[in-house]
Amino acid sequence: MKHGFFASTLINVATVGIGGMVMLLAAGAPFLTAPADQTAAAMPPRSENLGAPLMWANMCGAGAPGDVQFTFAATGDTFPHETIQAVAEAQGYDTLFEQVRPFLQAADEAYTNFDGAMLAGSPYTGYPVFNYNPELAAALSRAGIRVVSTANNHILDRGPEGLDATLEVLQSAGILHHGAVPTSASNQPRPTYLPLTLSRDGVSITIGFLSFTWGTNGIPDPYAQVNPLWQSNEYGQQGAIRQSVLDAIAQARRETDLVVVAAHWGYEYQFAPDPSQVEGAAQMAAAGADIILGAQSHTLQPVDVLDTGGRKTLVIYSLANFIADQAAFQATSFSDTSVIFYVGIIRQADGQVRVSGYRYLPTMMTDHTRPIPIPLQGFDDLHDHVRLMMRDFDGLFQVNPDPAALDEYLDVCPTLTFAGAPHHHIGGDFAQHVMTLGSGTTPHPLTEAIAVFGHPIGPVGQERSGDCQRLVPVLYTERQRLELHPEQPWPYRVMGTQIGTEVYRQKYPVNEVQRRLDGNGDEDGDAIANPLFRQFYQTYGGTTVFGYPISGELVETDPQTGQEQTVQYFERARFELVPGQSEQADKPLLDRVRLGLLSHEYAGIEAQCGLVSGPPTDGSGGAASPHSTAAGIFQRLDANGVRGWQNWVLAVGGLVVIAYTAHRARP
C-alpha cells in the first residue's frame, strides 16, 4: 500500500464534516504549560468510554522487512427481506453485491453472518421467518464471501430440514461455515472450530473460526444443531458465557495462529453494547480470542481493544446489517448504515502472528435493494455516525469509496513511499506517526509530513532508546530520530529522540539545557521567540513532535548556502527562517519556515549516551549484539552521507568501547 492509503483518508476528511456528536483529540500537548517526560507512562489498556477515540488503534509495529500482512474483511447480517429478494429474482442475485464486490475481493478472506434458511421448494420469504433462493449463496461466493457464521436466531426459520439444506447449499457454493451442524451429525462430536488458511507471498497463517448465538427466536432445536453462546437461550435472560464456548476458544488458541469468534448477541437497535456483551467479550478474550465479531443489533456498535495480560483482542460489538431492508428504522437507529470491517493480521519475520488493527468502508442500503459504499458528498450524518462507532473521528482508517483507488490488497497497515527517497520507505506505526504529525489520529497531507519529518534515510533498525536503557526499533528521517514503543497507546507509541537538544549541545557547549516555558502559552509569552516559529509549532505538531524550546533566537550560517539565518532550537527540532522568504507575508508558512536536517548533524545515540557501561537490553532481557551495534553506527553514518573526521573518530571510539565491553562480558 502506497501513500494512497492516507491520500484517500484526506479526501474523506476534507469533504465529510465531523459535526457536534464527536469528541476531538488534540494534536499535541497543551501549549507550553508544564514539563513532561520524553516517554509518558502507559494509559489504561482499554477505554472505559466507548465514545472516546480508540488510542490503541492501530498496532502495526515497526513495518520491518519480513513482516507479511493479511486482511480479514467482516460484514454484518445477511438477511435480505422480500423487497430485496424480488429485485434479485428479476435482475439476478449478483446485482445485490455489484457495488461492494471489489471491496470484498481486496481482502484475503471475507465473512458474513448468514441469517436465514435456503430450502428449495419452500416459499421464499422475508420477515419474520426468512427463506431464500439457494442462488443467494452462489452470488455471495462470487462476490468474495468465503466463510459465514450459521449460529444466529434465524438459522432455524425452516426448522432442522431447512438448516440441513442451508448447510448443503453453502458447501456446494464453496462457502465454509461454522455455528451449526446437520442433523446427521448431531449425535457426533461437533467441530470445535473451523480451520481457515490464509496465504500471501508464500507465507501462510491458520485461523480458528468459531460461531455462537444467543438463541433461535424460540424455535425449537430438537437435535441441538446450533451452537449456543450463553447459559440461557432466552432473549434478555442470557447469563454468562457457557464453559463449552470458552473451552472451544482455548482449544483453537492452542492449535491455530489466530482465533476469530463470531458472536450473535445483544439487543436490537441499541448503539451501546449491553454489559453482558462487554463481560462476555472479556471472558472470550481471556480464553484466547484475538478477534470478536458481533452481530444481532441491526445497527453498529463500537469497536474496542481489550488487554489480557498484554495480549490484545480486537472486538466490534456489532457489525449491523450487511444486506437487509430495515429502512423504517434508519432515522432513529441507522439500520441501513453499516461497514465492511477490515481486520489486519501480521505474521512477523520471527513467526509471531498478531492482530494489527482495522480499517472500515462505510456502507448503506440504497433503493431498498443493495449495499453500496457511502459517497463522500451529501451524507455527513452517516459518516459522523460510522466514525463515532469506529472511534475514528477524523477518518484516519476510513477507506476511500472509489474502487479505482483500491490496490490489489487492501492492507490495514500502510507503507509510505517517496519519490525523493526511492530506496527507503516508512511502514507500520512509524507511517501512522508521520502522516498524523504525531497525534496518531488526525491525518495530514504528505507534503506537511515531509516538511516536518523529511524523507527516510535508512531502514528501521534496533538501537538504544533515548534514555539509553534498552533497544527499540528506530527510524531515521532527515529531521528526526523516531523510536517505537509498542507497549504505549497513541500519541506515545512513536516518540522522537531529543536530537535537537543533542545538536544544540554539540554547537553550544553548556552545562545544562533548560526548557523555556511561558506560564500561559499566550501571544505575550516569549518561550517561542518568533511569531512564525510559534505558528509553525502550533500548526504542525506542538510539544508531541517538537518538544519544548531550549534556546532563544540565534543567528547561524547555513552550511549549504553560506547565508545567515535565524534559528531556534527545540528538544526535537531546529526551526529556521528561510532567507529571502520569511519576510514575504504572501508566502505559505511552509515556504517561510523550515526545519533543520538534524539527523545529518546528530553525533549518534552512542555519543548521546556517553557509551554507557554495559550493553542495553532489547526489552526482553536480551543484550544487544556488539557487532550489530557497531554495524549500526557505520550504516547510519553512510546513510546520512557523513564524512567529517570528527564523526568517524566518534564511531571508532565507540567500536573500541564496545569491543572492550564485550571482552569484559565474556565468562
C-alpha positions in Angstrom: 0.0 0.0 0.0 1.5 3.3 -1.1 0.7 6.7 0.3 -2.8 6.5 -1.3 -3.9 4.9 2.0 -3.6 8.3 3.6 -4.5 10.3 0.4 -7.9 8.6 0.4 -8.3 9.5 4.1 -7.5 13.1 3.4 -10.2 13.2 0.8 -12.7 12.0 3.4 -11.5 14.5 6.0 -11.8 17.3 3.6 -15.3 16.5 2.5 -17.1 15.0 5.5 -17.9 17.1 8.4 -17.4 15.7 11.9 -20.3 17.6 13.5 -21.2 18.1 17.1 -21.7 14.5 18.0 -18.0 13.6 18.3 -15.1 14.5 20.6 -11.9 15.7 19.1 -8.5 14.7 20.3 -5.9 17.5 20.5 -3.0 17.0 18.1 -0.4 17.7 20.7 0.2 18.5 24.4 -1.1 21.8 25.8 1.0 24.7 24.5 3.9 25.1 26.9 2.1 24.7 30.1 4.2 22.2 32.0 7.2 20.0 31.5 6.7 16.4 30.5 8.9 13.3 30.4 10.0 12.2 27.0 8.4 8.8 27.4 5.0 9.1 29.0 3.5 6.5 31.4 1.2 3.9 29.8 -2.5 4.7 29.7 -5.1 2.1 30.7 -5.2 -0.8 28.3 -8.8 -0.2 27.3 -11.0 2.8 27.2 -13.8 3.0 29.8 -15.6 5.3 27.4 -16.6 3.6 24.2 -17.4 7.1 22.8 -13.8 8.3 23.1 -11.1 7.9 20.4 -9.5 4.4 20.4 -5.9 5.2 21.3 -4.7 1.6 20.8 -5.6 1.7 17.1 -3.7 0.7 15.2 -0.9 -1.7 16.3 1.2 -2.1 13.2 4.6 -2.4 14.7 7.8 -1.3 13.1 6.9 -2.3 9.5 10.1 -4.4 9.5 11.3 -6.4 6.5 9.9 -9.9 6.6 6.5 -8.9 8.1 3.6 -10.2 5.9 0.2 -8.6 6.1 -3.2 -10.3 5.8 -6.6 -8.8 5.7 -9.9 -10.3 7.0 -13.0 -8.5 5.8 -16.1 -8.8 8.0 -19.7 -7.8 7.4 -22.8 -7.9 9.5 -26.2 -9.7 9.0 -27.1 -11.1 5.6 -30.8 -11.4 5.6 -32.5 -9.9 2.5 -36.1 -9.1 3.0 -38.7 -9.7 0.4 -38.2 -6.4 -1.3 -34.5 -7.3 -1.9 -35.4 -10.9 -3.0 -37.9 -9.5 -5.5 -35.2 -7.4 -7.2 -32.8 -10.3 -7.2 -35.3 -12.7 -8.8 -35.9 -10.1 -11.5 -32.3 -8.9 -12.1 -30.2 -11.7 -10.8 -28.6 -12.2 -7.4 -25.3 -10.8 -8.4 -26.8 -7.4 -8.7 -27.1 -7.3 -5.0 -23.4 -7.1 -4.4 -22.0 -5.4 -7.6 -21.1 -2.2 -5.7 -19.3 -3.8 -2.9 -17.7 -6.8 -4.7 -14.3 -5.2 -5.3 -14.0 -4.2 -1.7 -14.7 -7.7 -0.5 -12.3 -9.2 -3.0 -9.5 -6.9 -1.9 -9.2 -8.9 1.3 -7.5 -12.3 1.8 -10.7 -13.6 3.4 -14.3 -12.2 3.6 -17.0 -13.1 6.1 -20.7 -12.5 6.7 -23.3 -13.7 9.1 -25.8 -15.8 7.1 -29.1 -15.1 8.9 -31.8 -17.4 7.5 -32.5 -20.6 5.6 -32.2 -21.8 2.0 -34.7 -24.5 1.5 -35.6 -25.1 -2.2 -39.2 -25.9 -2.8 -40.4 -23.9 0.2 -41.7 -20.4 -0.4 -39.1 -17.7 -0.4 -40.0 -15.3 2.4 -38.8 -12.4 4.5 -39.6 -11.2 8.0 -40.3 -12.8 10.4 -39.1 -16.2 9.1 -36.6 -16.0 6.3 -36.1 -18.5 3.5 -34.0 -17.6 0.4 -33.4 -18.9 -3.1 -30.2 -21.0 -2.9 -28.8 -18.8 -5.7 -28.1 -16.3 -2.9 -25.2 -18.4 -1.7 -23.7 -18.7 -5.2 -23.9 -14.9 -5.5 -22.2 -14.4 -2.1 -19.4 -16.7 -3.2 -18.9 -14.8 -6.5 -18.8 -11.5 -4.5 -15.9 -12.8 -2.4 -17.5 -14.2 0.7 -15.7 -17.4 1.7 -16.8 -18.0 5.2 -20.1 -17.5 7.1 -21.4 -18.0 10.6 -24.5 -20.1 10.9 -25.1 -19.6 14.6 -27.9 -17.0 14.7 -31.5 -16.5 15.6 -32.9 -17.1 12.1 -30.9 -20.2 11.0 -33.8 -22.5 12.1 -36.5 -20.5 10.4 -37.3 -23.6 8.3 -36.6 -26.0 11.1 -34.0 -28.8 11.0 -34.8 -29.6 7.4 -34.1 -26.0 6.4 -30.9 -25.9 8.3 -29.7 -29.2 6.7 -30.5 -27.8 3.3 -28.7 -24.5 4.0 -25.5 -26.2 5.0 -25.6 -28.3 1.8 -26.1 -25.2 -0.3 -23.3 -23.3 1.4 -21.0 -26.3 0.8 -22.0 -26.5 -2.9 -21.2 -22.8 -3.3 -17.8 -23.3 -1.8 -18.6 -21.3 1.3 -17.1 -22.5 4.6 -19.2 -22.3 7.7 -19.3 -22.8 11.5 -22.0 -22.5 14.0 -24.4 -25.3 13.2 -24.2 -29.0 12.2 -26.6 -31.2 10.1 -29.0 -33.5 11.9 -26.9 -36.4 10.6 -24.0 -35.2 12.7 -25.9 -34.0 15.8 -25.0 -37.1 17.8 -21.4 -36.9 16.9 -18.6 -34.7 18.3 -19.1 -31.4 16.5 -16.1 -29.5 15.1 -14.7 -27.3 17.8 -13.7 -24.7 15.3 -13.4 -24.2 11.6 -9.7 -24.1 10.4 -9.0 -21.4 7.8 -5.7 -20.9 5.9 -4.7 -17.6 4.5 -1.7 -17.4 2.2 0.2 -14.5 0.7 3.7 -14.1 -0.8 4.4 -17.8 0.0 3.5 -17.3 3.7 0.5 -18.9 5.4 -1.3 -18.5 8.7 -4.1 -20.6 10.2 -7.2 -19.1 11.8 -9.5 -20.9 14.1 -13.1 -19.6 13.4 -15.9 -20.1 15.8 -19.6 -19.0 15.8 -22.2 -18.9 18.6 -25.6 -17.4 19.1 -27.8 -16.1 22.0 -30.7 -18.3 20.7 -33.1 -19.1 17.8 -36.1 -16.9 18.5 -37.8 -19.6 20.5 -37.8 -22.0 17.6 -37.0 -25.5 18.9 -33.7 -27.0 18.2 -34.5 -30.7 18.8 -31.2 -32.0 17.6 -29.1 -29.4 19.3 -27.7 -28.3 15.9 -26.9 -24.7 16.7 -24.0 -23.5 18.9 -25.4 -21.7 22.0 -23.4 -18.8 23.4 -25.0 -18.1 26.8 -26.1 -20.3 29.6 -29.7 -19.4 28.8 -31.2 -19.1 25.3 -34.0 -16.8 26.4 -33.7 -13.3 24.9 -32.8 -10.9 27.7 -32.1 -13.7 30.2 -28.7 -14.6 28.9 -26.5 -15.3 32.0 -22.8 -15.9 31.4 -20.8 -17.4 28.5 -21.0 -21.2 28.5 -17.9 -23.0 29.7 -18.0 -25.1 26.5 -17.6 -21.9 24.4 -14.6 -20.9 26.5 -13.1 -24.4 26.2 -13.5 -24.4 22.4 -11.8 -21.0 22.1 -9.0 -22.2 24.3 -8.5 -25.2 22.1 -8.4 -23.1 19.0 -5.9 -20.8 20.7 -3.6 -23.8 21.3 -3.9 -25.3 17.8 -4.0 -22.2 15.4 -2.2 -18.9 14.9 -5.2 -16.7 15.5 -8.7 -17.1 16.9 -11.8 -15.4 15.4 -15.2 -15.6 17.2 -18.5 -14.6 15.7 -21.0 -13.8 18.4 -24.7 -13.2 17.7 -25.6 -11.4 20.8 -27.0 -8.2 22.3 -30.2 -6.2 21.9 -31.8 -4.8 18.7 -31.3 -1.2 17.7 -29.0 -0.3 20.6 -25.9 1.8 19.9 -24.1 0.7 23.0 -23.3 -2.9 24.0 -25.1 -4.4 26.9 -23.0 -5.1 30.0 -23.4 -8.8 29.3 -21.7 -8.3 25.9 -18.8 -6.3 27.5 -18.3 -9.0 30.1 -18.7 -11.8 27.6 -16.1 -10.2 25.3 -13.7 -10.1 28.2 -14.3 -13.7 29.0 -13.7 -14.8 25.4 -10.6 -12.6 25.1 -9.2 -14.2 28.3 -9.9 -17.7 26.8 -7.9 -16.8 23.7 -10.0 -14.9 21.2 -8.0 -12.5 19.1 -10.9 -11.0 17.1 -14.6 -10.9 18.2 -17.2 -10.0 15.5 -20.6 -9.1 16.9 -24.0 -9.1 15.2 -27.7 -9.0 16.1 -28.4 -5.4 17.0 -29.0 -4.3 13.3 -27.0 -1.2 14.0 -23.4 -0.5 14.5 -21.9 -0.8 18.0 -18.4 0.4 19.0 -15.0 -1.2 18.3 -12.6 -1.7 21.2 -9.3 -3.3 22.0 -9.1 -5.5 25.1 -6.0 -6.3 27.0 -5.4 -9.7 28.6 -2.0 -9.8 30.2 -0.5 -7.8 27.4 -2.3 -9.8 24.6 -4.6 -7.6 22.6 -8.1 -8.6 21.4 -10.0 -6.5 18.8 -13.7 -6.5 19.3 -16.5 -4.9 17.3 -19.7 -5.3 19.3 -22.0 -5.2 16.3 -21.4 -5.1 12.6 -25.0 -4.1 11.9 -26.7 -5.2 8.7 -24.8 -6.1 5.6 -27.8 -6.6 3.4 -31.3 -6.1 4.7 -34.3 -3.7 4.2 -34.9 -2.1 7.5 -35.2 1.5 6.2 -38.1 2.1 8.6 -35.6 2.2 11.5 -32.9 4.2 9.7 -33.9 7.6 11.1 -33.7 6.5 14.7 -31.3 3.5 14.6 -29.1 3.8 11.4 -30.3 0.3 10.5 -29.4 0.9 6.8 -25.9 2.0 7.7 -23.0 -0.4 8.2 -19.4 -1.1 7.3 -17.1 -3.6 5.7 -14.7 -4.0 8.6 -11.2 -4.9 7.6 -9.1 -6.6 10.3 -5.3 -6.5 9.8 -3.2 -9.6 10.7 0.6 -9.6 10.6 2.9 -12.6 10.5 6.2 -11.2 11.7 9.6 -12.4 10.5 10.0 -14.3 13.8 6.8 -16.3 13.1 4.6 -14.5 15.6 1.1 -13.8 14.4 -1.0 -11.0 15.8 -3.8 -8.5 15.1 -2.5 -5.2 13.7 -5.7 -3.1 13.8 -8.6 -2.2 11.5 -9.9 -0.1 8.7 -13.5 0.3 7.5 -15.6 1.1 4.5 -18.9 2.8 5.4 -21.8 1.3 3.5 -25.5 1.9 3.2 -28.5 0.3 1.7 -29.8 2.0 -1.4 -33.2 1.7 -3.1 -34.2 -0.9 -0.5 -32.1 -3.3 -2.6 -28.3 -3.4 -2.2 -25.4 -2.2 -0.1 -23.1 0.5 -1.6 -20.1 2.5 -0.3 -21.4 5.7 1.2 -20.5 8.6 -1.2 -18.2 11.3 0.3 -20.6 14.1 -0.6 -24.0 14.7 0.9 -24.0 12.1 3.7 -22.3 13.9 6.6 -24.7 12.4 9.2 -23.9 8.9 8.1 -20.2 9.4 8.1 -20.4 11.1 11.6 -22.3 8.1 12.9 -19.9 5.5 11.4 -16.8 7.3 12.7 -18.3 7.6 16.1 -18.9 3.8 16.2 -15.4 3.2 14.8 -14.0 5.6 17.3 -12.1 7.3 14.5 -13.4 10.8 14.5 -11.0 12.2 11.9 -11.5 9.3 9.4 -7.9 8.1 9.6 -8.8 4.5 9.0 -11.7 5.1 6.6 -11.4 3.5 3.2 -11.9 5.6 0.0 -15.3 4.5 -1.6 -13.8 4.8 -5.1 -13.0 1.3 -6.3 -10.4 2.8 -8.7 -8.3 3.8 -5.6 -8.0 0.1 -4.5 -4.7 -1.7 -4.6 -4.6 -5.4 -5.2 -4.8 -5.9 -1.5 -6.4 -3.6 1.0 -3.9 -3.6 3.8 -4.6 -2.3 7.2 -1.1 -1.1 7.9 0.2 1.4 5.3 3.6 1.7 3.7 4.6 5.2 2.6 6.9 5.6 -0.4 8.6 8.8 -1.5 9.8 10.0 -4.9 12.6 11.8 -3.1 13.8 8.7 -1.3 13.0 5.8 -3.7 15.2 3.3 -1.9 13.6 3.7 1.5 10.0 3.7 2.8 8.1 4.2 6.1 5.8 1.5 7.3 3.9 0.3 10.3 3.4 2.6 13.3 6.1 4.9 12.0 3.9 5.7 9.0 0.9 6.4 11.2 3.0 8.8 13.3 4.4 10.6 10.3 1.1 11.1 8.5 -0.7 12.3 11.6 2.1 14.6 12.7 2.4 12.7 16.0 -1.2 12.6 17.1 -1.9 9.1 15.9 -5.4 10.1 14.9 -5.6 13.1 12.6 -4.3 12.7 9.0 -2.3 15.5 7.3 -1.2 15.9 3.7 2.0 14.1 2.7 3.6 17.5 1.9 3.2 18.6 5.5 4.6 15.3 6.8 7.7 15.7 4.6 8.1 19.3 5.8 8.1 18.1 9.4 10.0 14.9 9.3 11.7 14.8 5.9 12.4 11.7 3.9 13.5 8.4 5.5 17.3 8.0 5.2 17.6 4.3 6.1 15.7 1.2 7.2 14.3 0.5 10.6 17.0 -0.8 13.0 17.5 -1.7 16.6 19.3 1.0 18.6 19.4 2.4 22.1 16.3 4.3 23.3 16.7 8.0 24.1 17.0 7.1 27.8 19.9 4.7 26.9 18.3 1.9 28.8 17.1 -0.6 26.2 17.0 -1.4 22.5 14.0 -0.2 20.5 13.1 -0.1 16.8 14.4 3.2 15.4 13.8 5.0 12.1 15.9 7.9 11.0 14.3 10.6 8.9 16.1 13.7 7.7 14.8 15.8 10.6 14.1 13.3 13.4 15.1 10.1 15.0 11.9 8.2 15.8 11.6 5.4 18.4 8.8 2.8 18.5 7.4 2.0 21.9 4.7 -0.6 21.0 3.6 -1.0 24.7 2.3 2.6 24.6 -1.0 3.9 23.2 -1.1 6.8 20.8 0.2 9.5 20.8 3.1 8.0 22.8 3.5 4.9 20.5 6.3 6.7 18.5 8.4 9.3 20.1 11.2 11.5 18.7 14.6 11.3 20.4 15.7 14.7 21.7 18.3 15.2 18.9 17.6 18.9 18.9 19.0 19.1 22.4 22.0 17.0 21.4 22.8 19.0 18.3 22.5 22.2 20.4 24.9 20.8 22.9 27.3 19.9 20.1 27.3 23.5 18.8 26.9 25.4 22.1 28.7 23.7 25.0 26.6 24.4 28.0 26.4 22.9 31.5 22.7 22.3 31.4 20.0 22.7 28.7 16.7 24.0 30.1 13.3 24.2 28.7 11.9 27.6 28.0 8.3 27.9 29.3 5.8 30.7 29.5 3.2 30.2 32.1 0.1 31.0 30.0 1.1 29.9 26.5 -0.4 33.1 25.1 0.8 35.5 22.4 2.7 37.6 25.0 4.9 34.8 26.1 8.5 34.7 24.8 9.2 30.9 25.0 9.0 30.8 21.3 10.7 33.9 20.1 9.4 34.4 16.6 5.7 34.6 15.6 6.3 32.4 12.5 8.0 29.8 14.7 5.1 29.9 17.1 2.6 29.5 14.2 4.6 26.6 12.7 4.8 24.9 16.2 1.1 25.2 16.9 0.1 24.0 13.4 2.4 21.1 12.8 2.6 19.0 16.0 3.3 21.1 19.1 5.1 19.5 22.0 4.3 16.0 20.9 6.5 16.4 17.8 9.0 19.1 18.6 9.3 19.1 22.4 9.9 22.3 24.3 12.1 25.2 23.1 15.5 25.2 24.7 17.0 28.3 23.2 16.1 31.8 22.2 16.5 33.2 18.7 20.0 32.6 17.3 21.8 33.5 14.1 23.7 30.7 12.4 25.3 30.3 9.0 23.6 27.8 6.7 26.4 25.3 5.8 24.8 24.7 2.4 24.4 28.3 1.2 26.7 30.2 3.5 23.8 32.6 4.3 23.0 33.8 7.8 19.6 32.5 9.1 17.6 33.0 12.2 17.0 29.7 14.1 15.6 28.4 17.4 16.3 25.1 19.0 13.7 22.7 20.4 14.2 19.4 22.1 13.5 17.5 18.8 13.9 20.1 16.1 15.6 23.3 14.9 13.3 25.9 13.4 14.8 28.1 10.7 13.5 31.2 8.9 14.1 30.7 5.2 16.3 33.6 4.0 14.6 35.7 1.4 11.2 34.0 2.0 10.3 34.6 5.6 9.7 38.3 5.2 7.1 37.7 2.4 3.7 37.6 4.1 2.0 36.3 1.0 4.1 33.1 1.0 2.7 29.9 2.6 4.1 29.1 6.1 6.0 26.1 4.8 7.9 28.4 2.4 8.8 30.8 5.2 9.8 28.3 8.0 11.7 25.1 7.6 13.2 22.5 10.0 16.9 21.7 10.1 18.2 18.4 8.8 19.3 17.4 12.3 19.9 13.7 11.6 22.8 14.7 9.4 24.3 16.6 12.3 23.5 14.3 15.1 26.5 12.5 16.5 24.6 9.4 17.3 22.9 7.6 20.2 26.2 6.1 21.4 27.7 9.5 21.8 24.5 10.8 23.3 24.5 8.1 25.9 28.2 8.6 26.6 28.9 4.9 25.6 27.3 3.8 28.8 28.8 0.8 30.7 27.2 -2.5 29.7 25.1 -3.3 26.7 21.5 -2.2 26.5 18.7 -4.8 26.6 16.2 -5.4 23.8 13.3 -5.0 26.2 13.0 -8.7 26.9 16.2 -9.0 28.9 18.4 -9.9 25.9 21.6 -8.0 25.3 22.4 -6.1 22.2 24.9 -7.7 19.8 28.2 -5.7 19.9 28.6 -6.5 16.2 25.1 -5.2 15.3 25.6 -2.1 17.4 28.8 -1.3 15.6 27.4 -2.0 12.2 24.5 0.3 13.1 26.9 3.2 13.7 28.6 2.8 10.3 25.4 2.1 8.5 23.8 5.3 9.8 26.9 7.4 9.0 26.9 6.1 5.5 23.2 6.6 5.0 23.5 10.2 6.2 26.4 10.9 3.9 28.5 12.0 6.9 32.2 12.1 6.0 33.5 14.5 8.7 36.6 13.2 10.5 35.1 14.1 13.9 32.1 11.7 13.4 34.4 8.9 12.3 36.5 9.4 15.4 33.4 9.1 17.5 32.4 5.9 15.6 35.9 4.3 16.0 35.9 5.3 19.7 32.5 3.6 20.0 33.9 0.4 18.5 36.8 0.4 20.9 34.5 0.7 23.9 32.0 -1.8 22.5 34.8 -4.4 22.0 36.2 -3.7 25.5 32.7 -4.2 26.9 32.2 -7.4 25.0 35.5 -8.7 26.2 34.7 -7.9 29.9 31.3 -9.6 29.5 32.8 -12.9 28.5 32.5 -15.6 31.2 
